[in-house]
Amino acid sequence: MTGEEIVYSATCLPATYSAMDGNPVTVEVRQTTIVPTKMTDEELENAKENIDKATELLKSLVVSGAALVDEKQYATLKSGLGAIVGAGTFIQGILKFIPKAENPLIEPLNIMAENIVKLGEIISQNFQELKLLVSEVNFFVRVMSPTSNLMRYLRDCMKNPGPEAVENFLTAYRKHAPLKLVYTFTSFLERKTTNPLLMAMDAENIKTNTTFNKWEAIYTRIFGNFMVIDAFAGGLSGTASDWDRIMDASLEVSKSVAKWREEYTKEGDEYWKDMKKWMEGLEEYSDESIKEKADRIKAKLESYLTTDSFYIIVPNNCRWQIDYSYYCTSENDQIVGSWGVARCKAFVYRSRKGKTASEEKYQEIKTQVDSCITGKLTYPGTLEGVIKEQVIDTNILPENNFTAMIWKDRYPEIRSANCPGHQWGPGWWRAVDVKDKNSSNVWKYFLLSSFE
């Protein structure tokens, strides 16, 4: 809303050779007043939605660093960055039209500001880790220092969105555009001697997910940070943002990361030798519960960089061929365990094909196991030969599969590892009825079958 008031008025008489055709002209000076209007409920709701979306994106960057994108993530990330642009626009243009004391967006803005502070802190920690491996002065001067300054000014804009804070941020932004920083950072990743992920992985004899995932998260968080800065600057300045081009660069790095993962995963079978030795030391932890033991084995397996998937079975002091049994045609290569003196402590089966098996194959193995729920299996006083004779030879399950039976009343712990998308592991298992041949008893056993 605007208002006008005449603050000065005078008549100018015509002069010789004037361009007024001999007519007098009145000159007026008017003062225009801009009167701020209250935001509508719809405008408030849209602003809050942008701030909330922006905050969720910031939280994801803080927790997981999830910003390197593939085609599936592209739309989701694009929406979040659009919200960051909206938040920047809001701070620049709309905030001043609402009295601060009654501003309903102050609380969500403060939450967003807190997450920007957290992101800045963890980015600073990540850069310090990068600095430990990359000693080049150029990396500090051309990437680390400018990025740290931009984050500091961005935090100031969120906490105190005044003209000075905005101008400081935009000045730093124009001097060190995030897109330029991205290209510089990417150029360092192209050389093995300045790529911390490759340097850290090459230093490991046994390649681990832990190390690879750590550096992947650092890279993705840094790229996400660049996108946030650029999107915010676009909203704040009202100019076109480069965050979509930063996303494209991020996508290229994501492809490189996937390629590096594949290359390191193929490097030998040393992890299985390490796991065998590690399992032999399980007896040192005799005071832990079987649940704790199973969880610790799972965590160890998931630390390795491998395409193998796993079943972990902790039988709870089960007796071989009485309480539990298994059938595996390649036991020496695919099973490691802690067998104890008389009773099994725990064992692990690794599936070479679980990760690549189709959903049709998973459904097939489920159907095969489920067909044994009632009536098919019998217990003749021992489990010896039961799997081979009653399950394999009858073509219920393929011979190349790993198949196990564990008495349910022993309360075993069964886990799977490194099998994303399949919570039941690289195969299927469930409780089935097993009839006692020598009595009317029916025993409950877990029947498990895994891809080879």
C-alpha positions in Angstrom: 0.0 0.0 0.0 1.3 3.5 -0.9 0.4 7.1 0.0 1.4 10.4 -1.6 1.7 13.9 -0.2 2.7 17.2 -2.0 5.6 18.7 0.0 6.5 21.5 -2.4 4.7 23.3 -5.3 5.7 26.4 -7.4 4.8 28.0 -10.7 7.6 28.5 -13.2 7.0 31.4 -15.5 8.0 31.1 -19.2 11.3 32.5 -20.2 12.7 33.6 -23.5 13.4 30.7 -25.9 11.9 28.3 -23.4 10.3 25.1 -24.6 7.0 25.7 -22.8 5.3 27.6 -25.7 4.9 30.6 -23.5 2.7 28.8 -20.9 3.5 28.7 -17.2 4.4 25.3 -15.6 3.7 24.1 -12.1 6.5 22.1 -10.5 5.5 19.8 -7.6 7.6 17.6 -5.3 5.7 14.6 -3.9 6.7 12.3 -1.0 5.6 8.7 -1.5 5.2 6.6 1.6 5.3 2.8 1.5 2.9 1.3 4.1 3.7 -2.4 4.9 0.7 -4.7 4.8 0.2 -7.8 6.9 0.9 -11.1 5.2 -2.1 -13.1 4.4 -2.6 -16.6 5.9 -1.8 -18.2 2.6 1.5 -16.2 2.3 2.4 -17.2 5.9 1.7 -20.8 5.2 3.8 -20.8 2.0 6.7 -19.2 3.8 6.5 -21.7 6.7 6.3 -24.6 4.2 9.5 -23.3 2.5 11.3 -22.9 5.8 10.3 -26.4 7.0 11.4 -28.0 3.8 14.7 -26.2 3.9 15.2 -27.3 7.5 14.6 -30.9 6.6 17.2 -30.7 3.9 19.7 -29.2 6.3 19.0 -31.9 8.9 19.6 -34.6 6.3 23.0 -33.0 5.4 23.9 -32.8 9.1 23.0 -36.4 9.9 24.0 -38.4 6.8 25.5 -36.0 4.3 23.0 -37.2 1.7 23.5 -34.8 -1.1 25.4 -36.5 -3.9 22.5 -37.3 -6.2 21.4 -40.0 -8.6 18.4 -39.6 -10.9 16.1 -40.9 -8.2 17.2 -38.4 -5.6 17.3 -35.5 -8.1 13.6 -34.4 -7.8 13.6 -34.6 -3.9 16.8 -32.6 -3.6 15.6 -30.0 -6.2 12.4 -29.4 -4.1 14.5 -28.9 -0.9 16.8 -26.4 -2.6 13.8 -24.6 -4.1 12.7 -24.2 -0.5 16.1 -22.8 0.4 15.7 -20.2 -2.3 12.3 -19.4 -0.9 13.7 -18.9 2.6 16.3 -16.5 1.2 13.7 -14.5 -0.6 11.6 -14.4 2.6 14.4 -13.1 4.7 15.3 -10.4 2.1 11.8 -9.2 1.2 9.0 -10.2 3.5 10.5 -10.3 7.0 10.6 -6.5 7.3 6.8 -6.2 6.7 5.9 -8.2 9.9 6.5 -6.8 13.4 9.0 -9.1 15.0 7.1 -9.5 18.2 4.1 -11.0 16.5 6.0 -12.8 13.7 4.7 -16.5 13.6 7.7 -17.5 11.6 10.4 -16.6 14.1 10.4 -20.0 15.7 10.8 -22.1 12.4 13.4 -19.6 11.3 15.3 -20.1 14.5 15.2 -23.9 14.0 16.5 -23.4 10.5 19.2 -21.2 11.8 20.2 -23.8 14.4 20.6 -26.4 11.7 22.7 -24.1 9.6 25.0 -23.7 12.6 25.1 -27.5 13.0 25.9 -27.9 9.3 28.6 -25.3 9.5 30.2 -27.0 12.6 30.3 -30.5 11.0 31.6 -29.0 7.7 34.4 -27.4 9.6 35.2 -30.8 11.2 35.1 -32.5 7.8 37.5 -30.0 6.4 39.9 -30.6 9.3 39.8 -34.3 8.4 40.5 -33.5 4.8 43.4 -31.3 5.8 45.1 -34.2 7.6 45.4 -36.1 4.3 45.6 -33.2 1.8 48.6 -31.1 2.7 48.4 -28.8 -0.4 48.2 -25.1 0.5 46.1 -24.5 -2.5 43.3 -26.7 -1.1 43.1 -24.5 2.0 43.3 -21.2 0.2 41.0 -22.1 -2.7 38.4 -24.2 -1.1 38.4 -24.5 2.7 38.9 -20.8 3.7 36.3 -19.3 1.2 33.7 -22.0 2.1 34.2 -21.4 5.9 33.7 -17.6 5.4 30.6 -18.1 3.3 29.1 -20.4 6.0 29.9 -17.8 8.7 28.2 -15.0 6.8 25.2 -17.3 6.0 24.8 -18.0 9.8 24.9 -14.2 10.4 22.1 -13.7 7.9 19.9 -16.2 9.6 20.6 -15.0 13.2 20.5 -11.2 12.4 18.9 -10.7 9.0 19.8 -7.0 8.7 21.2 -5.1 5.7 24.8 -5.4 6.9 24.7 -9.2 7.4 23.0 -9.6 4.0 25.6 -7.4 2.2 28.5 -9.2 3.9 27.2 -12.5 2.7 26.5 -11.4 -0.8 29.9 -9.7 -1.1 31.6 -13.0 -0.1 29.3 -14.9 -2.4 30.2 -12.7 -5.4 33.9 -13.1 -4.6 33.8 -16.9 -4.1 30.9 -18.3 -6.1 30.0 -21.9 -4.9 30.0 -23.2 -8.5 33.6 -22.1 -8.9 34.5 -23.7 -5.5 32.8 -26.9 -6.7 34.9 -27.0 -9.8 38.0 -26.4 -7.8 37.1 -29.1 -5.2 36.3 -31.6 -8.0 39.7 -31.0 -9.6 41.3 -32.1 -6.4 39.3 -35.3 -6.4 40.5 -36.1 -9.9 44.0 -36.7 -8.6 44.8 -39.7 -6.4 47.3 -37.7 -4.3 44.7 -35.1 -3.4 41.6 -37.4 -3.1 41.3 -38.3 0.6 38.8 -41.2 -0.1 41.3 -43.0 -2.4 44.2 -42.2 -0.1 42.4 -43.6 2.9 41.2 -46.8 1.1 44.7 -47.4 -0.3 46.1 -47.4 3.2 43.9 -50.3 4.3 45.0 -53.9 3.8 41.4 -55.0 4.3 38.9 -52.6 2.6 36.1 -51.5 4.9 32.7 -50.0 4.4 33.4 -47.9 7.5 36.2 -45.9 5.8 34.6 -45.7 2.4 31.2 -44.5 3.8 32.9 -42.0 6.0 34.6 -40.2 3.1 31.6 -40.6 0.8 29.4 -38.8 3.5 32.0 -36.0 3.8 32.0 -35.5 0.0 28.2 -35.5 -0.2 27.9 -33.1 2.7 30.4 -30.6 1.2 28.5 -30.7 -2.1 25.2 -30.3 -0.3 26.6 -27.3 1.6 27.6 -25.6 -1.7 24.1 -26.1 -3.0 22.5 -24.6 0.1 24.8 -21.6 0.0 24.0 -21.0 -3.7 20.3 -21.5 -3.4 20.1 -19.2 -0.4 22.1 -16.5 -2.2 19.8 -16.7 -5.2 16.8 -16.1 -3.0 18.5 -13.3 -1.1 19.7 -11.4 -4.1 16.8 -12.2 -6.4 19.2 -13.4 -9.1 19.4 -16.8 -10.9 21.1 -19.5 -8.8 23.7 -22.0 -10.0 22.6 -24.8 -7.7 21.2 -26.8 -10.5 24.7 -26.8 -12.2 26.2 -27.8 -8.8 23.7 -30.7 -8.7 25.0 -31.8 -12.1 28.6 -31.7 -10.9 27.5 -33.6 -7.8 25.9 -36.3 -10.0 29.2 -36.8 -11.9 31.1 -37.2 -8.6 28.4 -39.6 -7.4 29.1 -41.8 -10.5 32.9 -41.6 -9.7 32.2 -42.7 -6.1 30.1 -45.7 -7.3 33.0 -46.7 -9.6 35.6 -46.4 -6.8 33.4 -48.6 -4.6 33.1 -51.2 -7.3 36.9 -51.2 -7.8 37.7 -51.6 -4.1 35.1 -54.2 -3.6 36.7 -56.4 -6.3 40.1 -56.3 -4.5 40.5 -59.9 -3.3 39.0 -62.0 -0.5 41.2 -60.9 2.4 38.2 -59.8 4.5 37.0 -63.5 4.8 40.3 -64.6 6.2 40.1 -61.8 8.7 36.6 -62.7 9.6 37.6 -66.3 10.2 40.3 -65.3 12.6 37.9 -62.8 14.3 35.3 -65.5 14.9 37.8 -67.8 16.5 38.2 -65.1 19.2 34.5 -65.0 20.1 35.0 -67.2 23.2 36.8 -64.3 24.9 33.4 -62.7 25.3 31.8 -65.5 27.3 29.8 -63.1 29.5 27.8 -61.5 26.6 24.3 -62.6 25.7 23.6 -64.4 22.5 21.7 -61.3 21.3 24.8 -59.1 22.0 27.0 -61.7 20.2 24.7 -61.7 17.1 24.6 -57.9 17.0 28.4 -57.7 17.3 29.0 -60.2 14.5 26.5 -58.3 12.3 28.3 -55.0 12.9 31.7 -56.6 12.1 30.4 -58.1 8.8 28.9 -54.8 7.8 32.2 -53.0 8.3 33.7 -54.9 5.3 33.5 -53.5 1.8 32.1 -56.5 -0.1 29.2 -57.6 -2.3 28.7 -60.7 -0.3 25.6 -61.0 1.9 25.4 -63.0 5.2 23.4 -65.0 7.6 24.5 -65.0 11.2 23.3 -67.9 13.4 23.9 -68.0 17.2 22.4 -71.4 18.2 22.5 -70.8 22.0 24.7 -73.9 22.8 22.9 -76.1 20.4 24.1 -79.7 19.9 25.2 -80.6 16.4 22.7 -83.0 14.6 20.4 -82.9 17.6 19.4 -79.2 18.0 20.8 -77.9 14.7 22.2 -79.0 11.4 23.0 -77.4 8.0 23.8 -78.5 4.5 26.4 -76.7 2.3 28.3 -78.0 -0.7 31.1 -75.4 -0.3 31.4 -75.2 3.5 35.2 -74.5 3.5 34.7 -71.3 1.4 31.4 -70.0 2.7 31.1 -70.8 6.4 33.2 -69.5 9.4 32.4 -70.1 13.0 33.2 -70.3 16.6 32.5 -73.9 17.5 33.5 -74.1 21.1 34.6 -77.4 22.8 31.4 -79.3 22.5 28.7 -76.9 21.3 28.5 -74.2 18.6 28.9 -70.6 19.7 28.0 -69.0 16.4 28.6 -69.3 12.7 28.3 -67.2 9.6 27.3 -68.2 6.0 28.2 -65.9 3.2 26.1 -65.8 0.0 27.8 -64.8 -3.2 24.5 -64.2 -5.1 22.1 -62.7 -2.5 22.7 -59.1 -3.5 22.2 -59.8 -7.2 19.3 -62.3 -7.1 16.1 -61.1 -8.7 12.8 -60.5 -6.7 11.4 -63.5 -8.6 14.2 -65.7 -7.1 13.5 -64.3 -3.7 9.8 -65.1 -4.0 10.7 -68.6 -5.3 12.9 -69.4 -2.3 10.2 -68.1 0.1 7.6 -70.4 -1.6 10.0 -73.4 -1.3 10.6 -72.8 2.4 6.9 -72.0 3.2 5.9 -75.3 1.6 7.5 -77.1 4.6 5.4 -75.3 7.2 3.4 -78.4 8.1 3.6 -82.1 7.3 6.6 -82.5 5.1 9.5 -83.0 7.5 10.1 -85.7 10.1 12.5 -86.1 13.0 13.9 -89.7 13.3 15.8 -89.1 16.5 18.6 -87.2 14.8 19.0 -84.4 12.3 21.7 -86.2 10.5 20.6 -86.7 6.8 17.3 -84.9 7.3 18.1 -81.9 5.1 19.8 -83.9 2.4 17.2 -86.7 2.3 14.0 -84.8 3.0 14.7 -81.4 1.5 17.4 -81.6 -1.2 16.7 -85.1 -2.6 13.0 -84.4 -2.8 13.7 -81.2 -4.8 12.1 -78.9 -2.3 15.2 -76.8 -2.2 18.2 -76.7 -4.6 21.4 -78.5 -3.6 23.6 -75.4 -4.2 21.6 -73.4 -1.6 22.8 -73.2 2.0 20.1 -74.9 4.1 19.9 -75.0 8.0 17.6 -76.3 10.7 17.7 -75.0 14.2 15.5 -76.1 17.1 13.2 -73.1 18.0 13.0 -74.0 21.7 16.8 -73.3 22.0 15.9 -69.6 21.2 18.6 -69.1 18.7 19.4 -65.6 17.3 19.3 -65.3 13.5 20.6 -62.2 11.8 21.4 -61.1 8.2 23.9 -58.5 7.1 24.8 -56.6 3.9 21.5 -57.4 2.2 19.7 -54.1 1.6 16.1 -54.3 0.7 15.6 -57.8 2.2 15.2 -57.7 6.0 15.0 -61.5 6.1 18.5 -61.8 4.5 19.8 -63.4 1.3 17.1 -66.1 1.2 14.2 -66.9 3.5 13.5 -68.6 6.9 10.6 -69.4 9.2 9.4 -71.8 11.8 8.1 -75.2 10.5 6.5 -78.2 12.1 8.7 -81.3 12.2 7.0 -84.6 13.2 8.7 -86.9 15.6 8.9 -90.4 14.0 9.1 -92.1 17.4 6.3 -90.3 19.2 3.3 -88.1 18.6 5.3 -85.0 19.3 5.7 -82.1 16.8 8.8 -80.0 17.1 9.2 -76.4 15.9 12.4 -75.9 13.9 13.6 -72.8 12.0 14.2 -73.8 8.4 16.5 -71.4 6.6 17.6 -71.5 3.0 20.0 -69.0 1.4 21.2 -68.4 -2.2 24.6 -69.9 -2.9 
